[in-house]
Amino acid sequence: MLSNGSETLNTAYKVTGSVSNPDSAFKDASVFFNSQNAYTVIHEKEKGSYPINLEVQATSPTSAAPEEGLYTCSVILTATW
């Protein structure tokens, strides 16, 4: 969730690029950060880099427009092979 003091924006995420199971739509944070949600990088012999994109969609609560300001969050992605 993106936050600016007590103000928050709802977030959804999707991964695209060189993965075998790219997301076709944004996933709610509770689904995206679930331990069952994983991605497999498509490995190509002798290829040194793989574009993997993390997209974030932020939406304001339906009850009110958010205050102007800098909204931040931290995301840690781990890649293993």
C-alpha atoms as a printed R data frame, in Angstrom:
   type eleno elety resid chain resno       x       y       z
1  ATOM     1    CA   MET     A     1   0.000   0.000   0.000
2  ATOM     2    CA   LEU     A     2   1.310   3.432  -0.875
3  ATOM     3    CA   SER     A     3   1.212   5.908   1.985
4  ATOM     4    CA   ASN     A     4   1.761   9.579   2.675
5  ATOM     5    CA   GLY     A     5   1.444  10.007   6.431
6  ATOM     6    CA   SER     A     6  -2.067   8.793   7.270
7  ATOM     7    CA   GLU     A     7  -3.201   8.988   3.618
8  ATOM     8    CA   THR     A     8  -3.110   5.711   1.681
9  ATOM     9    CA   LEU     A     9  -3.662   4.473  -1.850
10 ATOM    10    CA   ASN     A    10  -4.702   0.916  -2.672
11 ATOM    11    CA   THR     A    11  -2.168  -0.929  -4.783
12 ATOM    12    CA   ALA     A    12  -2.246  -3.804  -7.248
13 ATOM    13    CA   TYR     A    13   0.709  -5.405  -9.002
14 ATOM    14    CA   LYS     A    14   1.649  -7.440 -12.066
15 ATOM    15    CA   VAL     A    15   4.817  -9.002 -13.420
16 ATOM    16    CA   THR     A    16   5.547  -9.220 -17.141
17 ATOM    17    CA   GLY     A    17   8.594  -9.884 -19.269
18 ATOM    18    CA   SER     A    18  10.773 -12.984 -19.462
19 ATOM    19    CA   VAL     A    19   8.701 -15.136 -17.114
20 ATOM    20    CA   SER     A    20   6.786 -18.284 -18.009
21 ATOM    21    CA   ASN     A    21   3.614 -17.098 -16.292
22 ATOM    22    CA   PRO     A    22   3.289 -13.316 -16.826
23 ATOM    23    CA   ASP     A    23   0.272 -11.607 -15.298
24 ATOM    24    CA   SER     A    24  -2.398 -10.509 -17.764
25 ATOM    25    CA   ALA     A    25  -4.085  -8.274 -15.178
26 ATOM    26    CA   PHE     A    26  -3.176  -6.490 -11.978
27 ATOM    27    CA   LYS     A    27  -3.405  -8.561  -8.787
28 ATOM    28    CA   ASP     A    28  -4.553  -7.140  -5.462
29 ATOM    29    CA   ALA     A    29  -1.664  -6.854  -2.992
30 ATOM    30    CA   SER     A    30  -3.083  -9.664  -0.832
31 ATOM    31    CA   VAL     A    31  -2.924 -12.015  -3.844
32 ATOM    32    CA   PHE     A    32   0.365 -10.731  -5.279
33 ATOM    33    CA   PHE     A    33   2.281 -11.026  -1.989
34 ATOM    34    CA   ASN     A    34   0.861 -14.463  -1.185
35 ATOM    35    CA   SER     A    35   3.534 -17.171  -0.828
36 ATOM    36    CA   GLN     A    36   1.756 -19.200  -3.535
37 ATOM    37    CA   ASN     A    37   2.331 -16.436  -6.115
38 ATOM    38    CA   ALA     A    38   5.656 -17.138  -7.860
39 ATOM    39    CA   TYR     A    39   7.206 -16.541 -11.271
40 ATOM    40    CA   THR     A    40   9.684 -18.620 -13.280
41 ATOM    41    CA   VAL     A    41  12.262 -16.802 -15.405
42 ATOM    42    CA   ILE     A    42  12.485 -18.164 -18.942
43 ATOM    43    CA   HIS     A    43  16.121 -19.244 -19.238
44 ATOM    44    CA   GLU     A    44  17.878 -19.069 -22.584
45 ATOM    45    CA   LYS     A    45  21.367 -20.540 -22.889
46 ATOM    46    CA   GLU     A    46  24.115 -17.903 -23.216
47 ATOM    47    CA   LYS     A    47  21.712 -15.011 -22.666
48 ATOM    48    CA   GLY     A    48  23.024 -12.648 -20.006
49 ATOM    49    CA   SER     A    49  20.010 -10.531 -19.126
50 ATOM    50    CA   TYR     A    50  16.272 -10.966 -18.819
51 ATOM    51    CA   PRO     A    51  13.772  -8.092 -18.781
52 ATOM    52    CA   ILE     A    52  11.329  -8.552 -15.907
53 ATOM    53    CA   ASN     A    53   8.863  -5.752 -15.253
54 ATOM    54    CA   LEU     A    54   7.039  -5.000 -12.022
55 ATOM    55    CA   GLU     A    55   4.067  -2.710 -12.632
56 ATOM    56    CA   VAL     A    56   2.163  -1.013  -9.821
57 ATOM    57    CA   GLN     A    57  -1.351   0.379 -10.061
58 ATOM    58    CA   ALA     A    58  -2.438   2.843  -7.366
59 ATOM    59    CA   THR     A    59  -6.068   3.802  -6.781
60 ATOM    60    CA   SER     A    60  -7.650   6.135  -4.283
61 ATOM    61    CA   PRO     A    61 -10.326   4.989  -1.856
62 ATOM    62    CA   THR     A    62 -13.835   5.378  -3.267
63 ATOM    63    CA   SER     A    63 -14.861   7.597  -0.345
64 ATOM    64    CA   ALA     A    64 -12.445  10.491  -0.996
65 ATOM    65    CA   ALA     A    65  -9.724  11.852  -3.227
66 ATOM    66    CA   PRO     A    66  -6.229  11.514  -1.759
67 ATOM    67    CA   GLU     A    67  -4.232  14.457  -0.512
68 ATOM    68    CA   GLU     A    68  -1.499  15.770  -2.794
69 ATOM    69    CA   GLY     A    69   1.980  14.596  -1.866
70 ATOM    70    CA   LEU     A    70   4.644  11.959  -2.210
71 ATOM    71    CA   TYR     A    71   3.284   8.450  -1.669
72 ATOM    72    CA   THR     A    72   5.855   5.742  -1.018
73 ATOM    73    CA   CYS     A    73   6.105   2.013  -0.366
74 ATOM    74    CA   SER     A    74   8.837  -0.611  -0.256
75 ATOM    75    CA   VAL     A    75   8.831  -3.819  -2.273
76 ATOM    76    CA   ILE     A    76  11.482  -6.529  -2.043
77 ATOM    77    CA   LEU     A    77  11.641  -9.088  -4.849
78 ATOM    78    CA   THR     A    78  13.851 -12.147  -4.538
79 ATOM    79    CA   ALA     A    79  15.189 -14.027  -7.546
80 ATOM    80    CA   THR     A    80  16.734 -17.465  -7.148
81 ATOM    81    CA   TRP     A    81  18.090 -20.060  -9.572
